[in-house]
Amino acid sequence: MSEPKAEPFAEALQLQADAAAQGFDWDDPQGLWDKLAEEIAELREADNAAHRQEELGDLLFMIANIARHLQLDPVAALAAANAKFRRRYGHVAAHLDELPPLGDPQRIVQMEALWQDAKRIEKAKSGA
């Protein structure tokens, strides 16, 4: 039986840590941000699904590298972002019956207003 595949972010972090231990790492934090911008640009310029998939992988790998440098857990960060989206979209979804029909350009405008309302509500609850 084959060994289970490592979770992709954990594997990326381990690959990067192993390379860093051998001196293959960013010594200038600005280089991380420049590389991130480069990866975003390459994804935007990708001209087919296979190329976009490859470039998205490169971008996610770079996100993991930035997380490593900032000593953050990318999986925990994404889980928190998912929870935040779920809360905020829950506010939007609670008002779906009040929105214009799908295809009406005002639907997204009103949805964005509800999203911003959800953000204000969260901020008020947190005291921030």
Sine and cosine of phi, psi and omega as CSV:
sin_phi,cos_phi,sin_psi,cos_psi,sin_omega,cos_omega
0.00,0.00,0.66,-0.75,-0.04,-1.00
-0.99,0.16,0.43,-0.90,0.02,-1.00
-0.94,0.34,0.64,-0.77,0.00,-1.00
-0.89,0.46,0.58,-0.82,0.01,-1.00
-0.94,0.34,0.69,-0.72,0.04,-1.00
-0.92,0.40,0.54,-0.84,0.09,-1.00
-0.83,0.56,0.71,-0.71,-0.16,-0.99
-0.83,0.55,-0.67,0.75,0.02,-1.00
-0.93,0.38,-0.65,0.76,0.03,-1.00
-0.89,0.46,-0.66,0.75,0.03,-1.00
-0.90,0.43,-0.68,0.73,0.02,-1.00
-0.88,0.48,-0.70,0.71,0.00,-1.00
-0.88,0.47,-0.64,0.76,0.00,-1.00
-0.93,0.38,-0.69,0.72,0.05,-1.00
-0.85,0.53,-0.70,0.71,-0.01,-1.00
-0.92,0.39,-0.67,0.75,0.02,-1.00
-0.90,0.44,-0.66,0.75,0.03,-1.00
-0.89,0.46,-0.69,0.72,0.02,-1.00
-0.91,0.41,-0.66,0.75,0.00,-1.00
-0.89,0.46,-0.60,0.80,0.00,-1.00
-0.89,0.46,-0.38,0.92,0.03,-1.00
-0.99,-0.17,0.16,0.99,0.07,-1.00
1.00,-0.03,0.04,1.00,0.00,-1.00
-1.00,-0.08,1.00,0.07,-0.08,-1.00
-0.39,-0.92,0.24,-0.97,0.03,-1.00
-0.97,0.25,0.78,-0.63,0.06,-1.00
-0.98,-0.20,-0.17,0.99,0.01,-1.00
-0.84,-0.55,0.89,-0.45,-0.02,-1.00
-0.83,0.56,-0.51,0.86,0.01,-1.00
-0.88,0.47,-0.53,0.85,0.03,-1.00
-0.87,0.50,-0.57,0.82,0.05,-1.00
-0.88,0.48,-0.72,0.69,-0.04,-1.00
-0.94,0.35,-0.60,0.80,0.06,-1.00
-0.90,0.43,-0.67,0.74,0.01,-1.00
-0.91,0.41,-0.62,0.78,0.06,-1.00
-0.86,0.51,-0.73,0.68,0.02,-1.00
-0.87,0.49,-0.64,0.77,0.03,-1.00
-0.89,0.46,-0.70,0.72,-0.02,-1.00
-0.92,0.40,-0.61,0.79,0.06,-1.00
-0.89,0.46,-0.71,0.70,0.00,-1.00
-0.88,0.48,-0.66,0.75,0.00,-1.00
-0.91,0.42,-0.61,0.79,0.05,-1.00
-0.91,0.41,-0.68,0.73,0.01,-1.00
-0.88,0.47,-0.54,0.84,-0.06,-1.00
-1.00,0.02,-0.17,0.99,-0.03,-1.00
-0.87,0.49,0.69,-0.72,-0.18,-0.98
-0.97,-0.26,0.02,1.00,0.06,-1.00
-0.44,-0.90,0.19,-0.98,-0.10,-0.99
-0.87,0.50,-0.68,0.73,-0.02,-1.00
-0.90,0.44,-0.67,0.74,0.01,-1.00
-0.92,0.39,-0.67,0.75,0.04,-1.00
-0.88,0.48,-0.66,0.75,0.02,-1.00
-0.87,0.50,-0.71,0.70,0.01,-1.00
-0.88,0.47,-0.73,0.68,-0.04,-1.00
-0.93,0.36,-0.56,0.83,0.09,-1.00
-0.89,0.45,-0.66,0.75,0.06,-1.00
-0.87,0.50,-0.69,0.72,0.03,-1.00
-0.88,0.47,-0.64,0.76,0.02,-1.00
-0.91,0.42,-0.70,0.71,0.02,-1.00
-0.90,0.43,-0.61,0.79,0.05,-1.00
-0.88,0.47,-0.66,0.75,0.02,-1.00
-0.93,0.38,-0.61,0.79,0.07,-1.00
-0.87,0.50,-0.69,0.73,0.04,-1.00
-0.88,0.47,-0.63,0.78,0.00,-1.00
-0.91,0.42,-0.67,0.75,0.04,-1.00
-0.89,0.45,-0.68,0.73,0.03,-1.00
-0.85,0.53,-0.67,0.74,0.02,-1.00
-0.88,0.48,-0.70,0.71,-0.02,-1.00
-0.92,0.39,-0.53,0.85,0.02,-1.00
-1.00,0.03,0.01,1.00,-0.03,-1.00
0.84,0.54,0.73,0.68,0.03,-1.00
-0.88,-0.48,0.41,-0.91,0.04,-1.00
-1.00,-0.10,0.94,-0.34,-0.05,-1.00
-0.90,0.43,-0.51,0.86,0.02,-1.00
-0.93,0.36,-0.70,0.72,0.04,-1.00
-0.91,0.43,-0.62,0.78,0.02,-1.00
-0.90,0.44,-0.68,0.73,0.02,-1.00
-0.93,0.37,-0.64,0.77,0.04,-1.00
-0.87,0.49,-0.66,0.75,0.03,-1.00
-0.91,0.41,-0.64,0.76,0.04,-1.00
-0.91,0.42,-0.62,0.78,0.06,-1.00
-0.88,0.48,-0.70,0.71,0.00,-1.00
-0.89,0.45,-0.67,0.74,0.02,-1.00
-0.89,0.45,-0.71,0.70,0.04,-1.00
-0.87,0.50,-0.71,0.71,-0.02,-1.00
-0.85,0.53,-0.71,0.70,0.01,-1.00
-0.89,0.46,-0.78,0.63,-0.07,-1.00
-0.92,0.39,-0.68,0.73,0.02,-1.00
-0.93,0.37,-0.48,0.88,0.08,-1.00
-0.85,0.53,-0.63,0.78,0.06,-1.00
-0.91,0.43,-0.69,0.72,0.04,-1.00
-0.89,0.46,-0.75,0.66,-0.07,-1.00
-0.89,0.46,-0.49,0.87,0.01,-1.00
-0.91,0.41,-0.27,0.96,-0.04,-1.00
-0.91,-0.41,0.23,0.97,-0.07,-1.00
-0.84,0.54,-0.61,0.79,-0.03,-1.00
-0.91,0.41,-0.33,0.94,-0.03,-1.00
-1.00,-0.01,-0.15,0.99,-0.10,-1.00
-1.00,0.07,0.40,-0.92,0.14,-0.99
-0.86,0.51,0.33,-0.94,-0.04,-1.00
-0.92,0.40,0.36,-0.93,0.10,-0.99
-0.79,0.62,0.65,-0.76,-0.01,-1.00
1.00,-0.10,-0.37,0.93,0.04,-1.00
-0.98,0.22,0.82,-0.57,-0.03,-1.00
-0.86,0.51,-0.40,0.92,0.01,-1.00
-0.96,0.27,-0.31,0.95,-0.01,-1.00
-0.86,0.50,-0.76,0.65,-0.03,-1.00
-0.93,0.38,-0.56,0.83,0.04,-1.00
-0.88,0.47,-0.72,0.69,0.00,-1.00
-0.94,0.34,-0.57,0.82,0.05,-1.00
-0.90,0.44,-0.67,0.74,0.03,-1.00
-0.89,0.45,-0.63,0.78,0.04,-1.00
-0.90,0.44,-0.65,0.76,0.05,-1.00
-0.91,0.41,-0.62,0.79,0.05,-1.00
-0.87,0.49,-0.73,0.68,0.02,-1.00
-0.90,0.44,-0.59,0.81,0.07,-1.00
-0.88,0.47,-0.69,0.72,0.03,-1.00
-0.87,0.49,-0.65,0.76,0.04,-1.00
-0.89,0.45,-0.68,0.73,0.02,-1.00
-0.89,0.46,-0.67,0.75,0.02,-1.00
-0.88,0.47,-0.72,0.70,0.02,-1.00
-0.87,0.49,-0.68,0.73,-0.01,-1.00
-0.89,0.46,-0.68,0.73,0.00,-1.00
-0.90,0.43,-0.64,0.77,0.01,-1.00
-0.92,0.39,-0.57,0.82,-0.04,-1.00
-0.99,0.11,-0.23,0.97,-0.02,-1.00
0.98,0.21,0.21,0.98,-0.02,-1.00
-0.99,0.15,0.00,0.00,0.00,0.00
